[in-house]
Amino acid sequence: MRKLLYIFCLIPLFISCVDEEEFADTPQGNMEALWKIIDEHYCFLDYKQQEYGLDWDAVHQKYKERVKGQLTRKQQFEVLCDMLGELRDGHVNLSAAHDIGRYWSWFEDYPTNFSDTLIRRYMGTDYQIASGISYKILDDNIGYIRYESFSDPIGEGNLNEALSHMILCRGLIIDIRSNGGGMLTNAEKLAARFCQEKTLVGYYQHKTGPGHQDFSDKEARYLEPSANVRWNKPAVVLTNRRVYSAANEFAVYMKTLPNVRLVGDHTGGGAGMPFSSSLPCGWSVRFSAVPMYDAQGESAEFGIEPDYNVQQTDEDFAKGRDTLIEFARQLLVQ
C-alpha cells in the first residue's frame, strides 16, 4: 500500500489517504501509478482546466504512448517529469536518487526585480539581525526588514526587539522578494504584528474522495492580532515573482490589512499545501493536495497582484537605486 504523507502541517485533524492499488515497477506501471495519484489527490485539476485548458485524461493518453517500449531509469524520470510539468505547479516535484524534477517556469520566465548588490548597498554593514530577519532604519527614518525565507526561524522576542527598535519610524518596509516560502507559522507570526483586530484572511478545503470535485466545504481562516508589540503605522510589503508558497500566503494575509500596501510584481503563487506519495520504483512525488483561497474566496495558486505594480528599471540599477524600495519610501512619507 502507498501512503500519502504530509510535507508540512497547517490545518490540524487531516486524515492521510491510503491508496491500495498496486502497480508494477515498469515504465508503464510507474506512469500509471503517478497519473492515478495526481488524478485522485491533486487539488487543482478542475481549476487548471478552467484556467488554461488542462485535460488530465488527454495527458494520460499522451504519456501512455511515451512509456511504450524499453526505457532506462533516467528516460523514465524525464518522461514522468514532463507529465507533471503539465500541471504548471511549483509544489509538484518528482524525487529520485539522481535528480529532482521541478517546474520553475512560474518565475524563470519573468524579471527578478531584485538584486543582492542593491540590497547590500541599502543595508551597509551596520544592520541588525534577529534570528531569521535583518533590519535597519534607513536615512529618511523608514524602517526596513528583510526576510529571505520563511524556513528561517523567527521568535516573538526577535520581533519585539526589531519592531521596538523602529517604533519611531514613519513607516516600515517588509521585503520578502525572492522568498520561496517555508513555514506558514512564521508567516502568520509576522503578519499578526500588523493585524489590529481578528481578520478573515482566506479559506481552505481538503479532499474528501478521489473525484476532481470531491472537497469539503470551504473553511474560514482568520488572522488574530499578536499579543506582543504590534505595528499600527503604514507598512509596505515588497514582492516579486519568486514570492511563493508560505511567502505567497503572507502576501495574501497582508493585503487584507488596511495599513499595508503591496508594491512590486505579481507573486509566484503556490496556494496548495503539498503532500507526498511514492511510486513502485521508489521515487517520491510531492504535489498540492489542499487548496487555499484568499479572503474573497479566490484561488491564489497563480499568485496575486500587488497594489502598485513597480518594476526595477535599468536606469535606477545603474545609479545603485532599488526602484521598488524607493517607490515604497515615497509612498510611506506621503
Wavefront OBJ file of the C-alpha trace (Angstrom):
o trace
v 0.000 0.000 0.000
v 1.054 3.534 -0.681
v 0.503 6.154 1.973
v 0.198 9.846 1.362
v 2.458 11.623 3.807
v 2.262 15.220 4.961
v 5.109 17.518 3.906
v 4.137 20.086 6.495
v 1.066 20.617 8.636
v -1.057 23.756 8.538
v -4.571 22.575 9.291
v -4.982 20.072 12.140
v -7.006 16.887 12.026
v -6.370 15.995 8.396
v -6.591 12.269 7.732
v -3.952 10.741 5.469
v -5.245 8.791 2.478
v -4.247 5.269 1.592
v -4.123 4.016 -1.976
v -4.424 0.231 -2.078
v -3.943 -0.324 -5.803
v -0.524 -1.663 -6.725
v 1.372 -1.186 -9.984
v 4.367 -2.985 -11.431
v 7.790 -1.417 -11.335
v 7.911 -0.895 -15.091
v 7.824 2.274 -17.205
v 4.134 1.656 -17.810
v 3.395 0.812 -14.171
v 5.201 3.865 -12.804
v 3.443 6.153 -15.273
v 0.027 4.703 -14.406
v 0.739 4.960 -10.690
v 1.826 8.584 -10.969
v -1.100 9.552 -13.179
v -3.563 7.959 -10.736
v -2.021 9.643 -7.693
v -2.475 13.027 -9.329
v -5.910 12.147 -10.712
v -7.291 11.233 -7.300
v -5.396 13.501 -4.907
v -4.128 16.621 -6.695
v -6.369 19.545 -5.747
v -6.221 21.877 -8.753
v -7.210 19.710 -11.748
v -10.580 21.383 -12.348
v -9.194 24.831 -11.582
v -6.372 24.434 -14.093
v -8.716 23.063 -16.693
v -10.651 26.330 -16.348
v -7.525 28.495 -16.325
v -5.568 27.059 -19.254
v -7.450 24.026 -20.553
v -5.614 21.216 -18.761
v -7.167 17.868 -19.748
v -5.757 15.246 -17.409
v -7.346 12.369 -19.341
v -5.675 13.610 -22.519
v -2.392 13.841 -20.593
v -2.818 10.157 -19.717
v -3.134 9.144 -23.335
v -0.210 11.342 -24.378
v 2.236 9.891 -21.854
v 0.947 6.346 -22.160
v 2.429 6.424 -25.647
v 5.742 7.843 -24.413
v 6.404 4.974 -21.984
v 5.929 2.182 -24.503
v 8.994 0.032 -25.088
v 12.152 -0.219 -23.029
v 13.284 2.909 -21.178
v 16.213 3.464 -18.875
v 15.536 4.812 -15.406
v 16.687 8.273 -16.453
v 14.458 8.181 -19.533
v 11.501 7.177 -17.369
v 12.300 10.031 -14.996
v 12.365 12.543 -17.836
v 9.008 11.373 -19.207
v 7.327 11.450 -15.785
v 8.728 14.908 -15.046
v 7.345 16.126 -18.359
v 3.944 14.745 -17.408
v 3.993 16.529 -14.051
v 5.066 19.717 -15.817
v 1.634 19.795 -17.460
v 0.296 20.861 -14.040
v 2.365 24.083 -14.008
v 2.817 23.828 -10.255
v 5.989 24.650 -8.353
v 4.831 22.453 -5.477
v 4.949 19.374 -7.724
v 8.270 17.523 -7.654
v 9.491 14.058 -8.523
v 12.489 12.990 -6.448
v 14.948 10.261 -7.410
v 18.473 9.480 -6.244
v 19.975 11.232 -9.255
v 17.743 14.318 -9.588
v 14.665 16.255 -8.509
v 12.158 17.077 -11.220
v 10.655 20.530 -10.815
v 8.543 23.159 -12.528
v 10.118 26.584 -12.209
v 8.586 28.474 -15.113
v 6.412 30.332 -12.626
v 9.449 32.556 -12.018
v 12.048 31.676 -14.681
v 10.160 33.452 -17.457
v 9.924 36.764 -15.556
v 12.294 39.523 -14.394
v 13.579 39.126 -10.840
v 13.067 42.758 -9.788
v 15.618 42.075 -7.074
v 19.371 42.498 -6.712
v 21.579 41.345 -3.839
v 24.055 44.026 -4.883
v 21.485 46.764 -4.369
v 20.300 45.302 -1.055
v 23.885 45.340 0.244
v 24.087 48.997 -0.695
v 20.972 49.842 1.318
v 21.839 47.617 4.279
v 25.507 48.530 4.536
v 27.340 46.732 7.325
v 25.595 48.210 10.369
v 22.259 46.426 10.048
v 20.924 44.204 12.817
v 19.992 40.525 12.736
v 17.207 38.964 14.794
v 17.226 35.254 14.020
v 15.696 34.921 10.531
v 15.318 38.631 9.759
v 17.700 41.508 9.080
v 16.593 45.071 9.784
v 17.750 48.657 9.673
v 16.445 52.228 9.877
v 17.058 53.964 6.548
v 18.278 57.560 6.444
v 14.786 59.004 5.895
v 13.531 57.362 9.118
v 11.856 54.495 7.294
v 12.282 51.053 8.829
v 13.381 48.185 6.606
v 13.043 44.446 7.288
v 14.486 41.781 5.010
v 13.105 38.240 5.406
v 14.710 35.881 2.894
v 12.915 32.642 3.729
v 10.059 31.625 5.986
v 12.097 28.478 6.632
v 14.348 30.675 8.773
v 13.094 30.734 12.372
v 11.801 33.885 13.987
v 10.725 34.183 17.608
v 8.311 36.520 19.333
v 11.219 38.060 21.209
v 13.059 38.706 17.933
v 10.054 40.532 16.525
v 9.577 42.533 19.720
v 13.154 43.759 19.543
v 13.053 44.600 15.830
v 9.753 46.476 15.944
v 10.648 48.289 19.180
v 13.902 49.433 17.567
v 11.913 51.001 14.717
v 8.989 52.256 16.778
v 9.675 55.937 15.960
v 9.964 55.360 12.213
v 7.411 56.964 9.911
v 6.732 53.709 8.120
v 8.052 50.218 7.583
v 9.129 48.191 4.529
v 8.962 44.393 4.715
v 10.997 42.967 1.841
v 10.059 39.354 1.012
v 11.270 39.387 -2.595
v 12.633 36.004 -3.709
v 11.284 34.394 -0.540
v 10.277 30.930 -1.744
v 8.259 30.043 1.341
v 8.823 27.771 4.308
v 6.798 27.521 7.500
v 3.335 29.043 7.430
v 3.554 29.509 11.182
v 6.365 32.020 10.616
v 4.277 33.849 8.019
v 1.326 34.050 10.396
v 3.535 35.108 13.305
v 4.926 38.052 11.333
v 1.583 39.061 9.791
v -0.033 39.091 13.249
v 2.241 42.026 14.170
v 0.379 44.202 11.622
v -3.121 42.996 12.489
v -5.205 45.156 14.840
v -8.331 43.005 15.006
v -9.386 39.479 14.125
v -9.385 39.457 10.314
v -10.655 36.992 7.736
v -7.656 36.243 5.503
v -8.864 33.282 3.472
v -10.287 29.790 3.272
v -9.129 26.230 2.744
v -10.611 22.909 1.698
v -9.422 19.332 1.799
v -10.062 16.345 -0.405
v -12.892 14.025 0.650
v -12.703 11.499 -2.184
v -10.970 10.567 -5.447
v -13.164 12.723 -7.719
v -11.830 16.002 -9.049
v -14.615 17.873 -7.246
v -14.586 15.877 -4.006
v -13.806 18.576 -1.452
v -15.064 19.637 1.927
v -16.867 22.959 2.280
v -14.598 25.999 2.449
v -13.474 26.676 5.991
v -12.544 30.204 7.021
v -9.074 31.169 8.184
v -8.568 34.157 10.469
v -5.535 36.167 11.487
v -5.509 37.157 15.160
v -3.651 40.245 16.419
v -0.433 39.462 18.225
v -0.429 39.927 21.987
v 3.083 41.363 21.669
v 4.444 44.550 20.050
v 2.339 45.439 17.005
v 2.914 47.894 14.163
v -0.026 50.239 13.531
v 1.642 52.750 11.199
v 1.759 52.429 7.392
v 3.691 49.468 6.036
v 4.686 48.230 2.588
v 5.427 44.650 1.528
v 7.809 44.260 -1.440
v 7.057 41.312 -3.757
v 8.354 39.712 -6.927
v 7.646 36.574 -8.980
v 9.809 34.433 -6.689
v 7.469 35.006 -3.745
v 5.951 31.550 -3.401
v 4.120 29.140 -1.098
v 4.179 30.400 2.522
v 5.541 33.761 1.325
v 2.649 33.986 -1.120
v 0.271 33.323 1.775
v 1.956 36.065 3.794
v 1.277 38.467 0.921
v -2.354 37.291 0.845
v -2.681 37.978 4.591
v -1.031 41.371 4.426
v -3.145 42.528 1.516
v -6.241 42.249 3.718
v -4.888 44.675 6.324
v -5.865 48.365 5.980
v -2.479 49.867 6.898
v -0.476 47.692 4.470
v 0.198 48.019 0.735
v 1.914 45.568 -1.602
v 4.495 47.006 -4.010
v 6.376 45.195 -6.768
v 5.496 42.374 -9.118
v 2.776 39.729 -9.216
v 3.686 36.958 -6.757
v 4.554 33.448 -7.946
v 1.664 31.640 -6.251
v 1.720 28.172 -4.737
v -1.601 28.087 -2.878
v -1.804 24.333 -2.425
v -0.478 22.658 0.690
v 1.730 19.791 -0.515
v 1.669 16.109 0.382
v 3.796 13.256 -0.906
v 3.459 9.697 -2.115
v 5.722 7.123 -3.743
v 5.920 5.158 -6.980
v 6.621 1.430 -7.383
v 10.231 2.242 -8.309
v 10.706 4.082 -5.011
v 10.704 7.622 -6.351
v 8.837 10.180 -4.277
v 6.286 12.591 -5.717
v 5.188 15.768 -3.955
v 2.014 17.513 -5.068
v -0.591 20.075 -3.994
v -3.452 18.431 -2.122
v -5.152 21.145 -0.029
v -6.338 24.249 -1.907
v -6.187 27.610 -0.180
v -8.036 30.788 -1.092
v -7.885 34.486 -0.329
v -10.452 36.449 1.688
v -12.683 36.797 -1.397
v -12.684 33.028 -1.894
v -10.447 33.222 -4.986
v -7.532 30.863 -5.551
v -4.058 32.329 -5.149
v -2.430 29.342 -6.885
v -1.109 31.564 -9.671
v -0.196 34.412 -7.317
v -1.704 37.794 -6.515
v -1.403 41.284 -7.914
v 0.305 43.959 -5.809
v -1.468 47.212 -5.014
v 1.255 49.002 -7.005
v 2.978 47.170 -9.836
v 6.541 48.507 -9.844
v 9.443 47.092 -11.874
v 13.164 47.603 -11.329
v 14.486 49.920 -14.036
v 17.882 49.694 -15.717
v 18.393 53.412 -15.145
v 17.891 53.068 -11.396
v 20.093 49.987 -11.251
v 22.922 51.894 -12.956
v 22.571 54.573 -10.266
v 22.595 51.994 -7.460
v 18.934 52.570 -6.687
v 16.361 49.874 -5.941
v 13.259 51.124 -7.746
v 10.866 49.203 -5.500
v 12.442 50.381 -2.254
v 12.466 53.985 -3.461
v 8.811 53.775 -4.519
v 7.901 52.328 -1.115
v 9.791 55.103 0.686
v 7.903 57.768 -1.238
v 4.601 56.014 -0.569
v 5.265 55.894 3.157
v 6.108 59.591 3.535
v 3.080 60.895 1.634
l 1 2 3 4 5 6 7 8 9 10 11 12 13 14 15 16 17 18 19 20 21 22 23 24 25 26 27 28 29 30 31 32 33 34 35 36 37 38 39 40 41 42 43 44 45 46 47 48 49 50 51 52 53 54 55 56 57 58 59 60 61 62 63 64 65 66 67 68 69 70 71 72 73 74 75 76 77 78 79 80 81 82 83 84 85 86 87 88 89 90 91 92 93 94 95 96 97 98 99 100 101 102 103 104 105 106 107 108 109 110 111 112 113 114 115 116 117 118 119 120 121 122 123 124 125 126 127 128 129 130 131 132 133 134 135 136 137 138 139 140 141 142 143 144 145 146 147 148 149 150 151 152 153 154 155 156 157 158 159 160 161 162 163 164 165 166 167 168 169 170 171 172 173 174 175 176 177 178 179 180 181 182 183 184 185 186 187 188 189 190 191 192 193 194 195 196 197 198 199 200 201 202 203 204 205 206 207 208 209 210 211 212 213 214 215 216 217 218 219 220 221 222 223 224 225 226 227 228 229 230 231 232 233 234 235 236 237 238 239 240 241 242 243 244 245 246 247 248 249 250 251 252 253 254 255 256 257 258 259 260 261 262 263 264 265 266 267 268 269 270 271 272 273 274 275 276 277 278 279 280 281 282 283 284 285 286 287 288 289 290 291 292 293 294 295 296 297 298 299 300 301 302 303 304 305 306 307 308 309 310 311 312 313 314 315 316 317 318 319 320 321 322 323 324 325 326 327 328 329 330 331 332 333 334
